[in-house]
Amino acid sequence: MDLGLKGKLIVVTGGGAGIGGGISRACLEEGARVVVLSRASQNVKDFMAEMQAAKADCHLIEANLEDAARCRSVMEEIQSRFGDIYGLVNNAGVNDGVGLASGSVERFVESLHRNLVHYYALAHYALPALKRTQGAIVNISSKVALTGQGGTSAYAAAKGAQLALTREWAAELLPHNIRVNAVLPAEVMTPLYRRWLDTLGDPEATLKRITDKIPLGKRMTTSAEIAAATVFLLSPTQSGHTTGQHIIVDGGYVHLDRALT
């Protein structure tokens, strides 16, 4: 199936590892050009070394996206080096555990900059290019936006706001033929998730307790499955009339009756 992404420029935040890495790979497989915006890490270095070895049209710009001025400068750099952006995938963020009782107002605000404000800043600074290309935005949110989790007020607030912004931007950008959608993962095995598991006393027992609650297949969702939904929503040929949608890729974790587990 041709998704119509060949040669199009797609920016993926946090695109060098985990879910973001899966999205970058899927875009490249469709012939897109990819710019990864990310902090430096060993996972990102390994990913980019793999892309370089494969001669993939994939480029890294290191950036702290909590800095709104840096969001503006990276968008200007992308425009200057690579041309107009067609797709923006807002993905970078972290469940940082800033709770109602355990956090503070200051940490709450810091978390919003870590998980939410750059979604707006990057979309804002990419908008002139997106208007020219009649492109697409995909916001990666989380099941926490719908279910809560406990002990993570700031992350839940950010993820819920991302869903609201998805609908708001879809409405605002209708006259420009820019589509905006969101993908909501639940339990996805990423390097970050693996590191968390490995801090526990019995990681495999914990993993089994989690997967036993996932109705479809009793398994974790893969990064590739999140990526497949994302590239579909980016596609002008296959999802050209899809906007304002929240697509939940979670094996039925959120919406199916718990009796099924």
Secondary structure, 3 states (H helix, E strand, C coil): CCCCCCCCEEEEECCCCHHHHHHHHHHHHCCCEEEEEECCCHHHHHHHHHHHHCCCCEEEEECCCCCHHHHHHHHHHHHHHHCCCCEEEECCCCCCCCCCCCCCHHHHHHHHHHHHHHHHHHHHHHHHHHHHHCCEEEEECCCHHHHCCCCCHHHHHHHHHHHHHHHHHHHHCHHHCCEEEEEEECCECCHHHHHHHHCCCCHHHHHHHHHCCCCCCCCCECHHHHHHHHHHHHCCCCCCCCCCCEEEECCCCCCCCHHHC
